Amino acid sequence: MGAVVRRTVAFVAALVLFAEAAGVVLVNVVLAAVVRNQDMSLAGLEPAAMADGAWAAGGVLGLCLVLCGLVLLLTGARDRIPGRIGRIALIVCAVGHGVFGALAVGPVGWAAFACLMVTFGLIVLTLVVYGPEKDRGPEGDRHAGGGSTDGGPGDESGPVAPAAV
């Protein structure tokens, strides 16, 4: 896949994660305000504690989404595979989107599922198109110009010597 497509996918995924982070924080701020203004408790839990929990959850989820968006933004800007921690963060983010998408179908609906799956797809596509660098040739495409096809050095599919018995 060309560098333009790889970069575009990474940039679009980063923008989607930034927008999602803003949306998550906004929803949690509204939720915290509603909970704080109510005049009842849930199983003995005070409304102030629930509001503080909503603020904390919104902050943590928003921060995680922004950090994953920054990893994608840097990946697109550098046109290089993210480091080990960046890849782990993106994989965790993708798995979270898959799980939340599956859980969102019932209470929220298919539109939320579709949005989460689009984000999931963008993250996974970014991880796939920025595969391991050892599989890329000089142009950055996979298997383009990397190694010979005559069984020489660098070709794992060449003739194999018989094993010693």
C-alpha positions as CSV (number, residue, x, y, z in Angstrom):
1,M,0.0,0.0,0.0
2,G,1.3,3.4,-0.9
3,A,2.7,5.9,1.6
4,V,-0.1,8.4,0.8
5,V,-2.8,5.8,1.7
6,R,-1.0,4.8,4.8
7,R,-0.6,8.3,6.0
8,T,-4.2,9.3,5.2
9,V,-5.6,6.3,7.1
10,A,-3.4,7.2,10.1
11,F,-4.4,10.9,10.0
12,V,-8.1,10.1,9.6
13,A,-8.0,7.6,12.5
14,A,-6.2,10.2,14.7
15,L,-8.9,12.8,13.9
16,V,-11.7,10.3,14.7
17,L,-10.1,9.4,18.0
18,F,-9.7,13.1,18.9
19,A,-13.4,13.7,18.1
20,E,-14.4,10.7,20.1
21,A,-12.3,11.8,23.0
22,A,-14.1,15.2,23.0
23,G,-17.5,13.4,22.8
24,V,-16.7,11.0,25.7
25,V,-15.6,13.9,27.9
26,L,-18.6,15.9,27.0
27,V,-21.0,13.0,27.7
28,N,-19.4,12.4,31.1
29,V,-19.5,16.1,32.0
30,V,-23.2,16.2,31.3
31,L,-23.7,12.9,33.1
32,A,-21.8,14.2,36.2
33,A,-23.9,17.4,36.2
34,V,-27.2,15.5,36.0
35,V,-26.2,13.1,38.7
36,R,-24.9,15.9,41.0
37,N,-28.3,17.7,40.6
38,Q,-30.4,14.7,41.5
39,D,-31.7,14.3,45.0
40,M,-31.5,10.5,45.5
41,S,-28.8,7.9,46.0
42,L,-28.2,4.6,44.3
43,A,-27.7,1.7,46.7
44,G,-26.5,4.1,49.4
45,L,-24.0,5.9,47.1
46,E,-24.1,9.6,47.3
47,P,-24.8,11.7,44.2
48,A,-21.5,13.6,44.7
49,A,-19.5,10.3,44.6
50,M,-21.2,9.2,41.4
51,A,-20.6,12.6,39.8
52,D,-16.9,12.4,40.8
53,G,-16.8,9.0,39.3
54,A,-18.3,10.2,36.0
55,W,-15.7,13.1,35.9
56,A,-12.9,10.6,36.5
57,A,-14.1,8.1,34.0
58,G,-14.5,10.9,31.4
59,G,-11.0,12.2,32.1
60,V,-9.3,8.8,31.9
61,L,-11.1,7.6,28.8
62,G,-10.6,11.0,27.1
63,L,-6.9,10.9,27.9
64,C,-6.5,7.4,26.6
65,L,-8.2,8.3,23.4
66,V,-6.1,11.4,23.0
67,L,-2.9,9.5,23.6
68,C,-3.9,6.8,21.0
69,G,-4.8,9.6,18.6
70,L,-1.3,11.2,19.2
71,V,0.3,7.8,18.4
72,L,-1.6,7.6,15.2
73,L,-0.8,11.2,14.3
74,L,2.9,10.6,14.9
75,T,2.7,7.4,12.9
76,G,1.2,9.3,9.9
77,A,3.6,12.2,10.2
78,R,6.7,10.0,10.4
79,D,5.3,7.3,8.0
80,R,6.9,4.7,10.3
81,I,5.5,1.9,12.4
82,P,4.8,2.9,16.0
83,G,7.0,1.5,18.7
84,R,6.1,-1.4,20.9
85,I,4.2,0.6,23.5
86,G,2.4,2.6,20.8
87,R,1.3,-0.6,19.1
88,I,0.1,-2.1,22.4
89,A,-1.9,1.0,23.1
90,L,-3.5,0.9,19.7
91,I,-4.3,-2.8,20.0
92,V,-5.9,-2.2,23.4
93,C,-7.8,0.7,22.0
94,A,-9.0,-1.4,19.0
95,V,-10.1,-4.2,21.4
96,G,-12.0,-1.7,23.6
97,H,-13.8,-0.4,20.5
98,G,-14.8,-3.9,19.5
99,V,-16.1,-4.7,23.0
100,F,-17.9,-1.4,23.5
101,G,-19.4,-1.7,20.0
102,A,-20.8,-5.2,20.8
103,L,-22.2,-3.9,24.1
104,A,-23.6,-0.7,22.6
105,V,-26.0,-2.4,20.2
106,G,-28.7,-3.2,22.8
107,P,-28.9,0.0,24.9
108,V,-27.8,2.6,22.3
109,G,-28.5,1.1,18.9
110,W,-27.0,0.2,15.6
111,A,-25.7,3.7,14.8
112,A,-23.4,3.6,17.9
113,F,-22.3,0.2,16.8
114,A,-21.5,1.4,13.3
115,C,-19.5,4.4,14.6
116,L,-17.5,2.2,17.0
117,M,-16.8,-0.3,14.2
118,V,-15.6,2.4,11.8
119,T,-13.2,3.6,14.4
120,F,-12.2,0.0,15.1
121,G,-11.6,-0.6,11.4
122,L,-9.5,2.5,11.1
123,I,-7.2,1.5,14.0
124,V,-6.8,-2.0,12.7
125,L,-6.2,-0.9,9.2
126,T,-3.5,1.5,10.5
127,L,-1.9,-1.4,12.4
128,V,-2.0,-3.6,9.3
129,V,-0.7,-1.2,6.7
130,Y,2.2,-0.2,9.1
131,G,3.3,-3.9,9.4
132,P,6.8,-4.9,10.4
133,E,9.5,-3.0,8.6
134,K,11.5,-6.1,7.8
135,D,8.9,-7.1,5.3
136,R,9.2,-3.8,3.3
137,G,11.4,-3.1,0.4
138,P,13.2,0.2,-0.5
139,E,9.9,1.9,-1.6
140,G,8.2,1.0,1.7
141,D,5.9,-1.5,0.1
142,R,5.8,-5.1,1.4
143,H,8.0,-7.5,-0.4
144,A,9.0,-5.0,-3.1
145,G,12.6,-5.4,-4.0
146,G,13.5,-7.2,-0.8
147,G,15.7,-10.2,-1.4
148,S,16.3,-12.4,-4.5
149,T,14.0,-15.1,-5.8
150,D,16.8,-17.5,-6.8
151,G,17.3,-19.1,-3.4
152,G,20.2,-16.8,-2.5
153,P,20.8,-14.9,0.7
154,G,17.6,-13.4,2.1
155,D,15.3,-15.9,0.4
156,E,13.7,-18.3,2.9
157,S,11.9,-20.2,0.2
158,G,15.1,-21.4,-1.6
159,P,16.5,-24.9,-1.6
160,V,17.0,-26.5,1.7
161,A,19.8,-28.8,2.6
162,P,18.8,-32.3,3.7
163,A,18.7,-32.7,7.4
164,A,21.4,-34.8,9.1
165,V,20.1,-38.1,10.3
